[in-house]
Amino acid sequence: MTSVIVYYQEQDILDTQQTIQEMKRLFLKQKWNFQGLFIDQKNDYEVLQEVIHTHFKKIDIIFLYNRNNIADEFYWQLLIQTATIENVQIIFYSDLHL
């Protein structure tokens, strides 16, 4: 079964609890193996760094709300480069929700 982590960074324009519930509904339809929910405060990347350095060797997918959820280009590049090296797929809720 596919192991997946859900990562979300809080945003001013979205209600965090409502957004997480929407992501959860779609997540359950995918029949993925849930490995954890990780949330950063707006403009903070401490939890994302923990996910990358600690959990990437154990998962197949990181499930994000959308590309804009990681606004800082440095952390976006860190995520995609590490995902490539560790063979972790990045999937966006906004793409599956269409």
GIHU-V418832 format. One record per residue. N is the residue number from 1. RES is the residue in three letters. D_LAST is the distance of its C-alpha to the last C-alpha in whole Angstrom. Layout:
# GIHU-V418832
n res d_last
N RES D_LAST
N RES D_LAST
This chain:
# GIHU-V418832
n res d_last
1 MET 24
2 THR 22
3 SER 23
4 VAL 20
5 ILE 21
6 VAL 18
7 TYR 19
8 TYR 19
9 GLN 21
10 GLU 22
11 GLN 21
12 ASP 22
13 ILE 20
14 LEU 18
15 ASP 20
16 THR 20
17 GLN 20
18 GLN 18
19 THR 15
20 ILE 17
21 GLN 17
22 GLU 13
23 MET 13
24 LYS 15
25 ARG 14
26 LEU 11
27 PHE 14
28 LEU 16
29 LYS 14
30 GLN 14
31 LYS 18
32 TRP 19
33 ASN 22
34 PHE 22
35 GLN 24
36 GLY 24
37 LEU 22
38 PHE 23
39 ILE 23
40 ASP 25
41 GLN 26
42 LYS 25
43 ASN 27
44 ASP 28
45 TYR 27
46 GLU 30
47 VAL 28
48 LEU 25
49 GLN 29
50 GLU 30
51 VAL 27
52 ILE 27
53 HIS 31
54 THR 31
55 HIS 28
56 PHE 27
57 LYS 30
58 LYS 28
59 ILE 25
60 ASP 22
61 ILE 19
62 ILE 18
63 PHE 15
64 LEU 15
65 TYR 13
66 ASN 12
67 ARG 15
68 ASN 17
69 ASN 17
70 ILE 20
71 ALA 22
72 ASP 25
73 GLU 25
74 PHE 28
75 TYR 26
76 TRP 23
77 GLN 25
78 LEU 27
79 LEU 24
80 ILE 23
81 GLN 26
82 THR 27
83 ALA 24
84 THR 25
85 ILE 29
86 GLU 28
87 ASN 25
88 VAL 22
89 GLN 19
90 ILE 17
91 ILE 13
92 PHE 11
93 TYR 9
94 SER 7
95 ASP 6
96 LEU 6
97 HIS 4
98 LEU 0
